[in-house]
Amino acid sequence: MSKAHSAYGASGVDIDAKMTALARAKRQIAKTHSSNVVGSFGSFGSLFKSPGKDHLLVSSMDGVGTKLKVAVRAGRHNTVGQDIVNHCVNDILVQGAYPLFFLDYIGLGKISQHVMAQVIEGLCKACQENNCALIGGETAELPDLYPQGEYDLVGTIIGAVEKKKLITGKDIRAGDVLIGLPSSGLHTNGYSLARAVIFRKAQLECDDEFPGTKQSVADVLLAVHRSYLKPIRTLMKKTTIRGLAHITGGGFYDNLPRVLPKNVNAVVDRAAWTPSPVFQFIEDAGNVSADEMYRVFNMGIGMVVIVRPADKTKALSTLRAAGESPVVIGEIENGKGKAVLH
């Protein structure tokens, strides 16, 4: 049926545009596949070989949030796909899991083949970097739900961990050391506040130079949420990690307690590192309290590693050799399962 005679097309949904965009992406998606993928792309369900009975499956689901509004504003969509994959990879990594496969959901008001191509490009790039197969997903054109030009991006990841290598945090104890790994920026959290301060209050635009940097506002705000898979997997081979915390929405105050036993606190020294200029600008220009900043944003630390004091030196040297810039940001003390920031 031609588009000109399609009642569905007249109502705002273009099936042909969707199928054309997916067909064009098929070869790119196939590059993320390994021998563990069973069958071909496009089936109603996707198949993947089981990792075996000695493994546990670990799953997570998340979205990019209002960072997408920055992508739309800047007309740049090739990074948000990387954001969602890396975010999900990190979320299962904290339990010691490695990624197996990924599924995405893209919801749009109207299909734009250009936008879809860029989003899928980012998804495929990150999946390849994380050795994760992109095996399926859903693209929904919903003209009465999403405003013109807007879209949503959500991802689901399935990973695996050997039962004996599962990281739970249950044996974290007083005296353990907190090691922070740098973030690449805001990652995918706090963008409603960031946009309110940067675009509305400070009246900056995407092409303006971001204060305190030599980058544009778009470059700073669309910096890719980084994956910690490779350095953490390397560290796991060298020493025993007692706990990991991915610093996302809720910042330090809400994410560190997720891995703590109820009889200890994670005490963080905020003077141990200097947050990047984007955080300082938001705090100053938005008149945001320091406590709220550390509740909303990662403040320059995207992953926290918890090790025994005796393993600190080896952990730091291993991370440095893996290309990281780790910093000791605090320690575990007796307490009530809370994050305490000084």
C-alpha positions in Angstrom: 0.0 0.0 0.0 1.4 3.4 -0.9 1.9 6.0 1.8 -0.5 8.4 -0.1 -3.3 5.9 0.4 -2.5 4.8 3.9 -5.0 5.8 6.6 -2.4 4.9 9.2 0.1 7.3 7.6 -2.6 10.0 7.5 -3.0 9.5 11.3 0.7 10.2 11.8 2.4 6.7 11.8 4.7 5.9 8.9 5.4 2.1 9.0 7.5 2.3 5.8 9.9 4.8 7.4 10.4 2.7 10.5 11.0 -0.5 8.5 13.5 1.3 6.2 15.4 2.7 9.1 15.6 -0.7 10.8 16.7 -2.4 7.5 19.5 0.1 7.1 20.7 -0.6 10.6 20.6 -4.4 10.2 24.2 -4.8 9.1 25.5 -2.5 11.8 23.6 -4.4 14.5 24.9 -7.7 13.2 28.4 -6.5 14.0 27.6 -6.6 17.7 26.7 -10.3 17.5 28.9 -13.2 18.7 28.6 -16.9 18.2 26.3 -17.0 21.3 23.5 -15.3 19.4 21.1 -17.9 18.0 19.0 -17.1 14.9 18.7 -13.9 12.9 17.7 -10.3 13.8 14.1 -9.5 13.4 12.3 -12.5 14.9 9.5 -12.0 17.4 11.8 -13.2 20.2 15.6 -13.1 20.4 17.7 -16.2 21.3 21.0 -16.3 23.2 23.0 -19.3 24.5 22.8 -19.9 28.3 26.1 -19.2 30.1 25.7 -22.4 32.1 24.4 -23.6 35.5 27.4 -22.3 37.4 26.4 -18.7 36.5 23.7 -16.3 37.7 21.8 -14.1 35.2 21.8 -10.4 36.1 19.4 -7.9 34.6 18.9 -4.2 34.6 16.8 -1.6 32.9 17.2 2.2 32.6 16.6 5.2 30.5 18.6 8.2 29.3 16.2 10.7 30.9 16.0 14.4 30.0 19.6 14.3 28.6 17.6 13.4 25.5 16.2 17.0 25.5 19.8 18.3 25.2 20.4 15.9 22.3 17.3 17.2 20.6 18.3 20.8 21.3 21.8 20.3 19.9 20.6 18.1 17.0 23.1 15.5 18.0 21.9 11.9 18.6 24.9 9.6 18.2 25.9 9.7 21.9 22.7 8.8 23.7 22.8 5.3 22.5 26.2 4.9 24.1 24.9 6.4 27.3 22.2 3.9 27.8 24.3 0.9 27.0 27.2 2.0 29.2 24.8 2.9 32.1 23.2 -0.5 32.0 26.6 -2.2 31.8 27.8 -0.4 34.9 24.6 -1.3 36.8 25.2 -5.0 36.4 28.9 -4.7 36.8 28.6 -3.7 40.4 27.5 -7.3 41.1 30.5 -8.6 39.2 28.5 -9.4 36.0 29.6 -9.1 32.4 27.1 -8.2 29.7 25.6 -10.8 27.4 23.0 -9.0 25.4 21.0 -5.7 25.2 17.5 -4.7 24.1 16.4 -1.2 23.4 13.1 0.8 23.3 12.9 3.9 21.2 9.6 5.8 21.4 9.0 8.7 19.0 6.2 11.1 18.0 7.3 10.7 14.4 9.9 8.5 12.8 13.0 10.4 11.7 15.4 8.1 9.8 18.2 10.5 10.5 17.7 10.5 14.2 17.1 6.7 14.4 20.3 6.1 12.4 22.3 8.2 14.9 20.8 6.6 18.0 21.3 3.1 16.6 24.9 4.0 15.7 25.5 4.9 19.3 23.9 1.7 20.6 26.0 -0.5 18.3 29.2 1.4 19.1 28.8 0.8 22.8 27.6 -2.8 22.4 30.8 -3.6 20.4 33.0 -1.8 23.0 31.4 -3.8 25.8 31.3 -7.1 23.9 27.6 -7.1 24.3 25.2 -8.3 21.5 22.3 -6.0 20.5 19.8 -8.7 19.7 16.4 -6.9 19.7 14.2 -4.1 20.8 11.2 -2.0 19.9 10.7 1.1 17.9 7.3 2.7 18.6 5.8 5.7 16.6 3.3 7.3 19.0 2.3 10.7 17.5 -0.2 11.5 20.3 2.1 10.6 23.1 5.5 12.2 22.2 5.8 15.9 21.1 7.1 16.6 17.7 10.9 16.0 17.5 11.0 14.4 21.0 11.7 10.7 21.7 12.5 8.4 24.6 15.3 5.8 24.8 15.3 2.9 27.3 17.5 -0.2 27.5 17.4 -3.6 29.1 20.6 -5.6 29.6 21.1 -9.2 30.6 24.5 -10.3 31.9 26.0 -13.1 33.8 28.3 -13.7 36.8 29.9 -16.9 38.1 28.1 -17.7 41.4 31.4 -17.7 43.3 32.4 -14.3 41.9 29.1 -12.5 42.8 29.8 -9.2 44.5 27.2 -8.4 47.1 28.9 -6.1 49.6 27.9 -8.3 52.5 31.4 -8.7 53.8 32.3 -5.0 53.7 33.7 -4.0 57.1 35.1 -1.1 59.0 38.5 -0.1 57.8 37.8 -0.9 54.1 38.9 1.7 51.6 36.8 3.6 49.1 38.4 4.2 45.7 36.7 6.5 43.3 37.0 6.3 39.5 36.4 9.5 37.5 33.2 10.1 35.6 33.2 11.7 32.1 30.7 14.4 33.2 27.1 14.3 34.3 26.7 10.9 32.8 22.9 10.4 32.6 21.6 11.9 35.8 20.5 15.3 37.0 19.7 16.8 33.6 16.4 18.4 34.7 18.3 20.5 37.2 21.3 21.0 34.9 19.1 22.3 32.0 17.2 24.6 34.3 20.4 26.2 35.5 22.3 26.2 32.2 19.7 27.0 29.6 17.0 28.9 31.6 18.8 30.7 34.4 22.3 31.2 32.8 20.8 31.6 29.3 23.5 29.6 27.7 23.0 27.9 24.3 24.5 24.7 22.9 27.1 26.4 20.8 28.3 28.7 23.6 31.6 27.9 25.4 30.9 26.3 28.7 32.4 28.5 31.5 35.6 27.1 32.9 36.3 24.9 29.9 37.2 25.2 26.2 34.3 23.0 25.1 30.9 23.9 23.9 27.8 23.5 26.2 26.7 20.7 24.0 30.0 18.9 24.2 30.0 19.1 28.0 26.4 18.1 28.5 26.5 15.3 25.9 29.8 13.7 27.1 29.2 10.0 26.9 28.4 8.2 30.1 31.5 6.0 30.4 31.7 2.3 30.9 33.9 0.9 33.7 33.7 -2.7 32.5 37.3 -3.1 31.3 39.1 -1.6 34.3 36.9 -3.3 36.8 37.1 -6.7 35.1 40.9 -6.3 35.1 40.9 -5.4 38.8 38.7 -8.4 39.6 41.5 -10.7 38.3 44.1 -9.1 40.5 42.4 -8.6 43.9 39.1 -9.2 45.7 36.6 -6.4 45.4 34.3 -6.2 48.4 31.7 -3.8 46.9 31.0 -1.6 44.0 28.6 1.4 43.7 27.6 3.0 40.4 27.0 6.7 41.3 23.9 7.6 39.3 20.6 9.2 40.3 20.6 9.8 44.0 24.3 10.5 44.0 26.5 9.4 46.9 23.8 9.6 49.5 21.5 7.0 47.8 23.8 4.8 45.9 26.5 3.9 48.4 24.0 2.5 51.0 22.7 0.1 48.3 25.9 -2.0 48.8 26.6 -1.5 52.5 25.8 -3.9 55.4 23.6 -2.3 58.0 26.4 -2.0 60.6 28.8 0.2 58.7 28.8 3.7 57.0 30.7 4.8 53.9 32.5 8.0 55.0 33.5 10.1 52.0 36.0 13.0 52.0 34.8 15.5 49.5 38.2 17.3 49.6 39.9 14.2 48.1 39.1 15.2 44.6 38.0 18.3 42.6 34.8 18.0 40.6 34.9 19.1 37.0 33.8 22.7 36.1 30.3 21.6 35.0 29.4 20.7 38.6 30.9 23.9 40.1 29.0 26.0 37.6 25.7 24.4 38.3 26.2 24.8 42.0 27.2 28.5 41.8 24.9 29.7 39.0 21.9 27.7 40.3 22.6 28.5 44.0 22.4 24.8 44.8 23.6 23.6 48.1 26.6 21.2 48.3 24.5 18.5 49.9 22.0 18.6 47.1 24.7 18.5 44.5 26.1 15.3 46.0 22.5 13.9 46.1 21.7 14.7 42.5 25.0 14.4 40.6 28.0 12.1 40.6 30.3 15.1 41.2 33.1 13.6 39.1 33.1 10.1 40.6 31.2 7.6 38.5 32.1 4.3 40.3 33.2 3.6 43.8 35.3 0.5 44.5 35.6 -0.9 48.0 38.6 -3.0 49.0 40.5 -4.2 52.1 43.2 -1.8 53.3 45.8 -4.5 52.5 44.6 -4.5 48.9 44.6 -0.7 48.4 48.1 -0.4 46.9 47.6 -3.3 44.4 44.1 -2.0 43.5 45.4 1.5 42.8 48.4 0.3 40.7 46.2 -2.1 38.8 43.6 0.6 38.0 46.4 3.0 36.9 47.9 0.4 34.6 44.4 -0.1 33.1 44.4 3.7 32.2 42.4 4.9 35.1 43.0 7.8 37.5 41.8 6.3 40.8 41.7 8.3 44.0 41.1 7.2 47.6 38.0 9.1 48.6 37.2 7.7 52.0 36.8 4.6 54.2 34.2 2.4 55.8 33.4 3.0 59.5 31.1 1.4 62.0 27.6 2.9 61.5 24.1 2.2 60.3 24.4 1.6 56.5 24.6 5.2 55.5 26.8 7.4 53.3 28.4 10.2 55.3 30.1 13.1 53.4 32.6 15.5 55.0 
